[in-house]
Amino acid sequence: MVYEIKIKDNIAIMVLSGKRMGDKFTSNLYDEAKRLINDGFKNIVFDLQAVQFINSIGLGIIIACRTAAINAGGNLKLIFTSDNIKKYFKITELDRFFEFYENEEEALASFTKK
């Protein structure tokens, strides 16, 4: 699991890539998200388009990052198009708590909608 961080409109975008979100490097994402929040970027987008699979560890990290963002007064939103990842969120019923988008523009725009 590797990631790149971009900043647009005071929103941190973490572009993740790798075969599986949930490997030994995934826990670094939470530390990085907390650092971004502490630096003032309370709204975060995880771009998962280049991630093939999420296991329970990866899902736990996403939940922890979202909780940290919400506790700071922001939110965390997800970008992906994979049906496998969508199924995982639906099966766990976490699709009720997360907002999903198909591209970066939609995700960024969602922060300004009232």
Rosetta constraint file for C-alpha pairs under 8 A:
AtomPair CA 1 CA 16 HARMONIC 6.91 0.50
AtomPair CA 1 CA 17 HARMONIC 5.75 0.50
AtomPair CA 1 CA 18 HARMONIC 4.63 0.50
AtomPair CA 1 CA 19 HARMONIC 7.19 0.50
AtomPair CA 1 CA 20 HARMONIC 6.79 0.50
AtomPair CA 1 CA 21 HARMONIC 6.27 0.50
AtomPair CA 1 CA 22 HARMONIC 7.99 0.50
AtomPair CA 1 CA 23 HARMONIC 6.82 0.50
AtomPair CA 1 CA 25 HARMONIC 6.02 0.50
AtomPair CA 1 CA 26 HARMONIC 6.36 0.50
AtomPair CA 2 CA 16 HARMONIC 5.86 0.50
AtomPair CA 2 CA 17 HARMONIC 5.46 0.50
AtomPair CA 2 CA 18 HARMONIC 6.37 0.50
AtomPair CA 2 CA 25 HARMONIC 7.81 0.50
AtomPair CA 3 CA 14 HARMONIC 6.28 0.50
AtomPair CA 3 CA 15 HARMONIC 5.32 0.50
AtomPair CA 3 CA 16 HARMONIC 4.34 0.50
AtomPair CA 3 CA 17 HARMONIC 6.13 0.50
AtomPair CA 4 CA 14 HARMONIC 5.70 0.50
AtomPair CA 4 CA 15 HARMONIC 5.14 0.50
AtomPair CA 4 CA 16 HARMONIC 6.68 0.50
AtomPair CA 5 CA 12 HARMONIC 6.74 0.50
AtomPair CA 5 CA 13 HARMONIC 5.62 0.50
AtomPair CA 5 CA 14 HARMONIC 4.63 0.50
AtomPair CA 5 CA 15 HARMONIC 6.27 0.50
AtomPair CA 6 CA 12 HARMONIC 5.92 0.50
AtomPair CA 6 CA 13 HARMONIC 5.06 0.50
AtomPair CA 6 CA 14 HARMONIC 6.51 0.50
AtomPair CA 6 CA 15 HARMONIC 7.74 0.50
AtomPair CA 7 CA 11 HARMONIC 5.59 0.50
AtomPair CA 7 CA 12 HARMONIC 4.71 0.50
AtomPair CA 7 CA 13 HARMONIC 6.03 0.50
AtomPair CA 8 CA 12 HARMONIC 6.68 0.50
AtomPair CA 8 CA 13 HARMONIC 7.54 0.50
AtomPair CA 10 CA 41 HARMONIC 6.27 0.50
AtomPair CA 10 CA 43 HARMONIC 7.78 0.50
AtomPair CA 11 CA 41 HARMONIC 5.90 0.50
AtomPair CA 11 CA 42 HARMONIC 7.34 0.50
AtomPair CA 11 CA 43 HARMONIC 5.24 0.50
AtomPair CA 11 CA 44 HARMONIC 5.74 0.50
AtomPair CA 11 CA 45 HARMONIC 7.43 0.50
AtomPair CA 11 CA 108 HARMONIC 7.56 0.50
AtomPair CA 12 CA 36 HARMONIC 7.28 0.50
AtomPair CA 12 CA 41 HARMONIC 6.06 0.50
AtomPair CA 12 CA 42 HARMONIC 7.98 0.50
AtomPair CA 12 CA 43 HARMONIC 6.45 0.50
AtomPair CA 12 CA 44 HARMONIC 4.79 0.50
AtomPair CA 12 CA 45 HARMONIC 6.26 0.50
AtomPair CA 13 CA 44 HARMONIC 5.78 0.50
AtomPair CA 13 CA 45 HARMONIC 4.66 0.50
AtomPair CA 13 CA 46 HARMONIC 5.99 0.50
AtomPair CA 13 CA 47 HARMONIC 6.94 0.50
AtomPair CA 14 CA 44 HARMONIC 7.44 0.50
AtomPair CA 14 CA 45 HARMONIC 6.11 0.50
AtomPair CA 14 CA 46 HARMONIC 4.95 0.50
AtomPair CA 14 CA 47 HARMONIC 5.99 0.50
AtomPair CA 15 CA 46 HARMONIC 6.13 0.50
AtomPair CA 15 CA 47 HARMONIC 4.66 0.50
AtomPair CA 15 CA 48 HARMONIC 6.65 0.50
AtomPair CA 16 CA 46 HARMONIC 7.02 0.50
AtomPair CA 16 CA 47 HARMONIC 5.92 0.50
AtomPair CA 16 CA 48 HARMONIC 5.52 0.50
AtomPair CA 16 CA 49 HARMONIC 7.60 0.50
AtomPair CA 16 CA 50 HARMONIC 6.47 0.50
AtomPair CA 16 CA 51 HARMONIC 6.61 0.50
AtomPair CA 17 CA 48 HARMONIC 6.87 0.50
AtomPair CA 17 CA 49 HARMONIC 7.54 0.50
AtomPair CA 17 CA 50 HARMONIC 4.63 0.50
AtomPair CA 17 CA 51 HARMONIC 4.96 0.50
AtomPair CA 18 CA 50 HARMONIC 6.48 0.50
AtomPair CA 18 CA 51 HARMONIC 5.16 0.50
AtomPair CA 18 CA 52 HARMONIC 6.89 0.50
AtomPair CA 19 CA 51 HARMONIC 5.68 0.50
AtomPair CA 19 CA 52 HARMONIC 5.03 0.50
AtomPair CA 19 CA 53 HARMONIC 6.29 0.50
AtomPair CA 20 CA 51 HARMONIC 6.24 0.50
AtomPair CA 20 CA 52 HARMONIC 5.93 0.50
AtomPair CA 20 CA 53 HARMONIC 4.72 0.50
AtomPair CA 20 CA 54 HARMONIC 5.62 0.50
AtomPair CA 20 CA 55 HARMONIC 7.25 0.50
AtomPair CA 21 CA 26 HARMONIC 6.29 0.50
AtomPair CA 21 CA 51 HARMONIC 6.72 0.50
AtomPair CA 21 CA 52 HARMONIC 7.92 0.50
AtomPair CA 21 CA 53 HARMONIC 6.17 0.50
AtomPair CA 21 CA 54 HARMONIC 4.67 0.50
AtomPair CA 21 CA 55 HARMONIC 6.41 0.50
AtomPair CA 21 CA 57 HARMONIC 7.65 0.50
AtomPair CA 21 CA 58 HARMONIC 4.92 0.50
AtomPair CA 21 CA 59 HARMONIC 7.98 0.50
AtomPair CA 22 CA 26 HARMONIC 5.40 0.50
AtomPair CA 22 CA 27 HARMONIC 7.95 0.50
AtomPair CA 22 CA 54 HARMONIC 6.20 0.50
AtomPair CA 22 CA 55 HARMONIC 5.47 0.50
AtomPair CA 22 CA 56 HARMONIC 6.95 0.50
AtomPair CA 22 CA 57 HARMONIC 4.79 0.50
AtomPair CA 22 CA 58 HARMONIC 4.04 0.50
AtomPair CA 22 CA 59 HARMONIC 7.60 0.50
AtomPair CA 23 CA 57 HARMONIC 7.76 0.50
AtomPair CA 23 CA 58 HARMONIC 7.68 0.50
AtomPair CA 25 CA 29 HARMONIC 7.78 0.50
AtomPair CA 26 CA 30 HARMONIC 7.79 0.50
AtomPair CA 26 CA 57 HARMONIC 7.90 0.50
AtomPair CA 26 CA 58 HARMONIC 6.53 0.50
AtomPair CA 26 CA 61 HARMONIC 7.43 0.50
AtomPair CA 27 CA 31 HARMONIC 7.14 0.50
AtomPair CA 27 CA 61 HARMONIC 6.78 0.50
AtomPair CA 28 CA 32 HARMONIC 6.20 0.50
AtomPair CA 29 CA 33 HARMONIC 6.01 0.50
AtomPair CA 29 CA 61 HARMONIC 7.34 0.50
AtomPair CA 30 CA 34 HARMONIC 6.12 0.50
AtomPair CA 30 CA 61 HARMONIC 6.19 0.50
AtomPair CA 30 CA 62 HARMONIC 7.94 0.50
AtomPair CA 30 CA 64 HARMONIC 7.12 0.50
AtomPair CA 30 CA 65 HARMONIC 5.81 0.50
AtomPair CA 31 CA 35 HARMONIC 6.20 0.50
AtomPair CA 32 CA 36 HARMONIC 6.23 0.50
AtomPair CA 33 CA 37 HARMONIC 6.20 0.50
AtomPair CA 33 CA 44 HARMONIC 7.84 0.50
AtomPair CA 33 CA 65 HARMONIC 6.30 0.50
AtomPair CA 34 CA 38 HARMONIC 6.10 0.50
AtomPair CA 34 CA 65 HARMONIC 7.43 0.50
AtomPair CA 34 CA 68 HARMONIC 7.02 0.50
AtomPair CA 35 CA 39 HARMONIC 6.13 0.50
AtomPair CA 36 CA 40 HARMONIC 6.48 0.50
AtomPair CA 36 CA 41 HARMONIC 5.34 0.50
AtomPair CA 36 CA 42 HARMONIC 7.31 0.50
AtomPair CA 37 CA 41 HARMONIC 4.75 0.50
AtomPair CA 37 CA 42 HARMONIC 4.84 0.50
AtomPair CA 37 CA 43 HARMONIC 7.82 0.50
AtomPair CA 37 CA 68 HARMONIC 7.90 0.50
AtomPair CA 37 CA 69 HARMONIC 6.73 0.50
AtomPair CA 37 CA 72 HARMONIC 7.21 0.50
AtomPair CA 38 CA 42 HARMONIC 7.97 0.50
AtomPair CA 42 CA 69 HARMONIC 5.48 0.50
AtomPair CA 42 CA 70 HARMONIC 7.84 0.50
AtomPair CA 42 CA 72 HARMONIC 6.22 0.50
AtomPair CA 42 CA 73 HARMONIC 6.57 0.50
AtomPair CA 42 CA 74 HARMONIC 4.58 0.50
AtomPair CA 42 CA 75 HARMONIC 6.67 0.50
AtomPair CA 43 CA 69 HARMONIC 6.53 0.50
AtomPair CA 43 CA 74 HARMONIC 4.84 0.50
AtomPair CA 43 CA 75 HARMONIC 4.96 0.50
AtomPair CA 43 CA 76 HARMONIC 5.90 0.50
AtomPair CA 43 CA 111 HARMONIC 7.89 0.50
AtomPair CA 44 CA 69 HARMONIC 7.37 0.50
AtomPair CA 44 CA 74 HARMONIC 7.87 0.50
AtomPair CA 44 CA 75 HARMONIC 6.37 0.50
AtomPair CA 44 CA 76 HARMONIC 4.73 0.50
AtomPair CA 44 CA 77 HARMONIC 6.50 0.50
AtomPair CA 45 CA 76 HARMONIC 5.54 0.50
AtomPair CA 45 CA 77 HARMONIC 4.85 0.50
AtomPair CA 45 CA 78 HARMONIC 5.63 0.50
AtomPair CA 45 CA 79 HARMONIC 7.26 0.50
AtomPair CA 45 CA 107 HARMONIC 7.22 0.50
AtomPair CA 45 CA 108 HARMONIC 7.93 0.50
AtomPair CA 46 CA 76 HARMONIC 7.34 0.50
AtomPair CA 46 CA 77 HARMONIC 6.37 0.50
AtomPair CA 46 CA 78 HARMONIC 4.96 0.50
AtomPair CA 46 CA 79 HARMONIC 6.24 0.50
AtomPair CA 47 CA 78 HARMONIC 5.96 0.50
AtomPair CA 47 CA 79 HARMONIC 4.62 0.50
AtomPair CA 47 CA 80 HARMONIC 6.49 0.50
AtomPair CA 47 CA 104 HARMONIC 7.60 0.50
AtomPair CA 48 CA 78 HARMONIC 7.03 0.50
AtomPair CA 48 CA 79 HARMONIC 5.66 0.50
AtomPair CA 48 CA 80 HARMONIC 5.15 0.50
AtomPair CA 49 CA 79 HARMONIC 6.50 0.50
AtomPair CA 49 CA 80 HARMONIC 4.61 0.50
AtomPair CA 49 CA 81 HARMONIC 6.35 0.50
AtomPair CA 49 CA 82 HARMONIC 7.19 0.50
AtomPair CA 52 CA 82 HARMONIC 7.62 0.50
AtomPair CA 52 CA 85 HARMONIC 7.80 0.50
AtomPair CA 53 CA 84 HARMONIC 7.19 0.50
AtomPair CA 53 CA 85 HARMONIC 6.49 0.50
AtomPair CA 54 CA 58 HARMONIC 5.55 0.50
AtomPair CA 54 CA 59 HARMONIC 6.47 0.50
AtomPair CA 54 CA 85 HARMONIC 6.74 0.50
AtomPair CA 54 CA 88 HARMONIC 7.88 0.50
AtomPair CA 55 CA 59 HARMONIC 6.23 0.50
AtomPair CA 56 CA 60 HARMONIC 6.03 0.50
AtomPair CA 57 CA 61 HARMONIC 6.34 0.50
AtomPair CA 58 CA 62 HARMONIC 6.33 0.50
AtomPair CA 59 CA 63 HARMONIC 6.26 0.50
AtomPair CA 60 CA 64 HARMONIC 6.12 0.50
AtomPair CA 61 CA 65 HARMONIC 6.09 0.50
AtomPair CA 62 CA 66 HARMONIC 6.15 0.50
AtomPair CA 63 CA 67 HARMONIC 6.14 0.50
AtomPair CA 64 CA 68 HARMONIC 6.20 0.50
AtomPair CA 65 CA 69 HARMONIC 6.20 0.50
AtomPair CA 65 CA 76 HARMONIC 7.24 0.50
AtomPair CA 66 CA 70 HARMONIC 6.13 0.50
AtomPair CA 66 CA 75 HARMONIC 6.16 0.50
AtomPair CA 66 CA 76 HARMONIC 4.94 0.50
AtomPair CA 66 CA 77 HARMONIC 7.93 0.50
AtomPair CA 67 CA 71 HARMONIC 6.03 0.50
AtomPair CA 68 CA 72 HARMONIC 6.29 0.50
AtomPair CA 69 CA 73 HARMONIC 6.45 0.50
AtomPair CA 69 CA 74 HARMONIC 4.96 0.50
AtomPair CA 69 CA 75 HARMONIC 5.00 0.50
AtomPair CA 69 CA 76 HARMONIC 6.26 0.50
AtomPair CA 70 CA 74 HARMONIC 4.79 0.50
AtomPair CA 70 CA 75 HARMONIC 5.00 0.50
AtomPair CA 70 CA 76 HARMONIC 7.59 0.50
AtomPair CA 76 CA 98 HARMONIC 7.85 0.50
AtomPair CA 77 CA 98 HARMONIC 6.48 0.50
AtomPair CA 77 CA 99 HARMONIC 5.37 0.50
AtomPair CA 77 CA 100 HARMONIC 6.33 0.50
AtomPair CA 77 CA 101 HARMONIC 7.82 0.50
AtomPair CA 77 CA 107 HARMONIC 6.84 0.50
AtomPair CA 78 CA 98 HARMONIC 7.37 0.50
AtomPair CA 78 CA 99 HARMONIC 6.27 0.50
AtomPair CA 78 CA 100 HARMONIC 4.90 0.50
AtomPair CA 78 CA 101 HARMONIC 6.18 0.50
AtomPair CA 78 CA 107 HARMONIC 7.40 0.50
AtomPair CA 79 CA 100 HARMONIC 5.66 0.50
AtomPair CA 79 CA 101 HARMONIC 4.71 0.50
AtomPair CA 79 CA 102 HARMONIC 5.43 0.50
AtomPair CA 79 CA 103 HARMONIC 5.92 0.50
AtomPair CA 79 CA 104 HARMONIC 6.85 0.50
AtomPair CA 79 CA 107 HARMONIC 7.00 0.50
AtomPair CA 80 CA 85 HARMONIC 7.75 0.50
AtomPair CA 80 CA 100 HARMONIC 7.04 0.50
AtomPair CA 80 CA 101 HARMONIC 6.42 0.50
AtomPair CA 80 CA 102 HARMONIC 5.48 0.50
AtomPair CA 80 CA 103 HARMONIC 7.35 0.50
AtomPair CA 81 CA 85 HARMONIC 7.95 0.50
AtomPair CA 81 CA 86 HARMONIC 7.69 0.50
AtomPair CA 81 CA 101 HARMONIC 7.89 0.50
AtomPair CA 81 CA 102 HARMONIC 5.68 0.50
AtomPair CA 82 CA 86 HARMONIC 6.32 0.50
AtomPair CA 83 CA 87 HARMONIC 6.06 0.50
AtomPair CA 84 CA 88 HARMONIC 6.40 0.50
AtomPair CA 85 CA 89 HARMONIC 6.50 0.50
AtomPair CA 86 CA 90 HARMONIC 6.23 0.50
AtomPair CA 87 CA 91 HARMONIC 5.95 0.50
AtomPair CA 88 CA 92 HARMONIC 6.25 0.50
AtomPair CA 89 CA 93 HARMONIC 5.93 0.50
AtomPair CA 89 CA 94 HARMONIC 5.09 0.50
AtomPair CA 89 CA 95 HARMONIC 5.18 0.50
AtomPair CA 90 CA 94 HARMONIC 6.25 0.50
AtomPair CA 90 CA 95 HARMONIC 5.38 0.50
AtomPair CA 94 CA 98 HARMONIC 6.56 0.50
AtomPair CA 95 CA 99 HARMONIC 7.42 0.50
AtomPair CA 100 CA 107 HARMONIC 7.69 0.50
AtomPair CA 101 CA 106 HARMONIC 6.18 0.50
AtomPair CA 101 CA 107 HARMONIC 5.63 0.50
AtomPair CA 102 CA 106 HARMONIC 7.14 0.50
AtomPair CA 102 CA 107 HARMONIC 7.84 0.50
AtomPair CA 103 CA 107 HARMONIC 6.50 0.50
AtomPair CA 104 CA 108 HARMONIC 6.09 0.50
AtomPair CA 105 CA 109 HARMONIC 6.08 0.50
AtomPair CA 106 CA 110 HARMONIC 6.17 0.50
AtomPair CA 107 CA 111 HARMONIC 7.20 0.50
AtomPair CA 108 CA 112 HARMONIC 7.62 0.50
AtomPair CA 109 CA 113 HARMONIC 6.76 0.50
